[in-house]
Amino acid sequence: MKVVAAYLLAVLGGNTCPTADDLKDILGSVGAEADDDRIELLLSEVKGKDITELIAAGREKLASVPSGGGGGGAVAVAAAPAGGAGGGAAPAAEAKKEEKVEEKEESDDDMGFSLFD
C-alpha cells in the first residue's frame, strides 16, 4: 500500500509518469523502506494507463463487493458465486447452517445471568 500511496502522491504532485527513483525518494522522505520488487510490479501494471481511469475502474469493482453486516450467511452466499461451479441450492443450505450456528451462539452469550439483574 505504501508504494501505491507514493505513486498517487507523485501523480497528485504533477508527475504524470513517476519512476522508481521518484517513488523511492517519496518513501525515503518519510523513513519508509522501499521494496524494489513491489515498485517495479506497480510501475509495470500502471505503465501507459491513466490513473483516473484506474481509480474509476477500481471503484466500479468495489461497488459490487458486499460490505454490510448481516452475519456469516451473507458471506457464504456472496462467496459461492466466486467459486465458479456449483448449484444454487448448495450455497443456500450452507447459509442456513451458518445462521443456525450463530443463533445458538447468541443464546449462550448470557451464560445464565444478566448484567441488569
N, C-alpha and C positions, 0 to 999 in steps of 0.2 A: 504494500500500500504506500510506503514512503516513496518508492520510486515513481509510482503513478502521481502522487501528490507533487513531487518535484517537477515532473513533466508538466502537469497542469499549471503550476506556478510559473514555469518558464513561458508557457504559451500565454498565460494571462499577462505576463510582463512584456509581451510584444514579440517574443521569439517564436515564430510560426513553425520552425523546424529545429527543436533543440537537439544537441548532440550529446553523446555520452559524457563528454567533459563538462558540458553545461549542467547536466544532472548531478554529476559528482561535485561540482562547485556548490550547487544549492544544498545538497545533502551535507557536505563538509561544513558549510556555514553555520549549521545548527548542531554540529557534532555527531551527525548520524553516519553510520558506516555504509559505504556504497558497495553493493554487490554487483560486480561486473556482469555476471551471467543474467541477472534479472534486468539490468539496464539494457543489455543487448536484446533480450527477449522482448521487452516492451517496445523498444525502438523498431524492431523488425515487424512487430504486429501493427504498429500505427504508421509505418512508413507509407507515404503517399495518400494518407487519409486525412480528412478534415475532422478536427477534434469535436466540433459542434455536431457533426453528423454522427460520430461515435457515441457521444453523450445522449443524443436523441434516440438512437437505436437501443442503447442500454436502458433508457427509461421505458421504452416500449416493452422490452423483455421483463423488466422488473414489475411492470404493471400487472402481468399475469401471474406473479408469484403470490400465493396466499400469505397474508401477514397478520391476520387477525387471530384472536384467541379462539377457543372452542374445543380444546382438548385434543386428544390423540386421534379421535375418529376422523377429523378433518384432514389430519396429516396423512393418515393411511389412505384415504380416498384420493388426495391430491398426489401422493407419491405413486400410486398404482399406474396411472396412465404413462408416467415417465418410463416405466419398465418396458413398455412396448408391447409385450404379449400378455395374454390372459383374458379371461372372460369378465363380463361386467358384474356377475354375481359374486365372485370371489372377493373383490375389494369391499363390497357392501357387507359381506359376512365378517370380514376382518374388522371393519369399523364397529359393528355391533358388539363383537367380542371385547374390543378395547373400551367401549363405552361401559359395558357391564363391569369390567375390572375397575374402572375409575369410580363407579358408583359404590362399589364395595369398599374401596379405599377411603372414600369420603365419609362413609358411615362409621368407620373405625377411627376417624380423626379425633373424636371427643374422648376416647379411652375411658368411658364410663362416668365421666364427670363434666360439669360445665364450668366455665370461668366465672359465670354470673350467679352461681348458686351460693 
